[in-house]
Amino acid sequence: MLKAIRSVFQIKYWLVAFAGALFSLVVWKIMALEVRYIMAIAAGIVFLAVCMMAISRITDILVYAMVFNIPFAIFAKWLLVSENAVPGIGAYGINLGMAEFLLTMAYTVWFGKVFITRSQPFPTFRKIDFAIVLLILCQMISTIGTHDRELALFNIIHNIKHILMYLFIAHNVKRDHLKTIILILLFAVLLESSLALFQRVTGAVGLGVAKGKLSHAGFESQQSVPGLEQIRASGTTIDSHALGLYFSLILPVPLVFSMTRYLRPKYRIILAIILIIGIMGLVVTFTRSGWLSFAISATFAMGVIVFMWKQRKALVVAFVVWIIVSVCYPKAYSYLYNRLFHAPSEIVSERFVLNRTALSVWRHHFLFGAGPANYHNAIQEPEVTVYGSGMYPVHNSYLVLACEIGLCGSIVYWGIILTAITYCWKVLRCSDLLIRGLALAMMAAFFAYMLDGLTGPMFREAVPYAQLWTYIGLTVSLKRLLAEQEPERATVVPADDRAANPPGDQL
């Protein structure tokens, strides 16, 4: 009896009771939320539990989780949203979601390994890292005197978040991770294609905009464009243009690996099937920029496979894929023809008018631009000549960047991507078949990104932008991964390497 009385006055029991009551209060508040928030919180708790159980491989889990989360990057909560928010600027507030949670965990673990356990060296900086610093510096300079500094700050934070993702990927990816990363990208193709075809059939096209909220006003609606398909798949992205760009970034992965003769036939057949499903998903986005950018980048990849790697049988595989797509989805040809040749001429002429307006803005903010995410404010300046209605943003990523961060910022931004392309080019002849196949896929994706930017305005949207910076991180890691291997595996081999690498080898 006395022991029971004494235990009542012991602080540790009161602390446990208070913690239990606090936890029950949190659970009560969570259960009052919408189902989609409950699912997100539950997924986060499960992921945290998995990380605790596999703490010895926490870095591996975080690398995989970052790549896996890319298609779901849009599913996050916006905080401190600007009153002047407009679509297509990349960020109009502070985003809080799984990506931010993963980055917090990743850098906590990385900090511990570098400064506490000293199991990893301090990361060394490369030329591309200095270019990234220059990009942020150009953005900061362009913020001086801009119309809306809040929006500019949000855009800078948006870039910094993706740069942090790039740094972690670049310095922590190992060669053993690459196969799983490729599998995750193939899963993304199947996921987005399945959703795209489902949205095309049902008309429920606003999943990304609604963020899973079925009662959202935009769940089954899109902006109406005269003379065009009114049900255009958007997958988990904000709209069909963003999904078309995302497809053009991830479809080169099954394309390249289904064409290589170093895989067994059964794996190549599976990859070809995934490619076919992905192409059908791309078709129902009805985005000309996505179609053309993927077609041109795929042609480039095929050229490398056939002429540099001397794998002419890849043309047969490509022909078979084309036949199967034609049989499975014959309407694709009528969609392509109508979208390319029967689209209202007013749409094309309006795009050129928007370009003239953007050039007028750039003329008055030549070196450092009018400020990040401030294009829509710059066109209201009295000295800027607005051609047409001026209602829509210019559909050209090059002009958008030129207007917002000027010539200096644009050179640095596209220079980063060109540098990543050169990193890929340098390893296209290496003897590691997995690395050079992934390098070619990413190289084609970078070309697609740059081509889409000629007519597409969604180059900074959450999903494709996260994929872009993940690819940049992977390209930077390629040289390190080759150097960590045995010298004979990291050597450069001749273009015609059939004798050195006979058919049937596994990646």
Secondary structure, DSSP 8 states (H G I E B T S, - for coil): -HHHHHHHT-HHHHHHHHHHHHHHHHHHHHHTS-HHHHHHHHHHHHHHHHHHHTGGGHHHHHHHHHHHTGGGTT-EEEES--TT--TTSS-SSEEEEHHHHHHHHHHHHHHIIIIIS--S------HHHHHHHHHHHHHHHHHTT-S-HHHHHHHHHHHHHHHHHHHHHHHH--HHHHHHHHHHHHHHHHHHHHHHHHHHHH----HHHHTT-TT-TTTT-----TTS-S----TTSSSHHHHHHHHHHHTHHHHHHHH-TTS-HHHHHHHHHHHHHHHHHHHTT--HHHHHHHHHHHHHHHHIIIIIS--TTHHHHHHHHHHHHHHH-THHHHHHHHHHHSS-HHHHHHHHHHHHHHHHHHHHSTTT-S-TT-HHHHTTSTTS---S---S--S-HHHHHHHHHHHHHHHHHHHHHHHHHHHHHHTTTBS-HHHHHHHHHHHHHHHHHHHHTTT-S-TTSHHHHHHHHHHHHHHHHHHHHHHHS-TTTSSB--S--TTTS-TT---
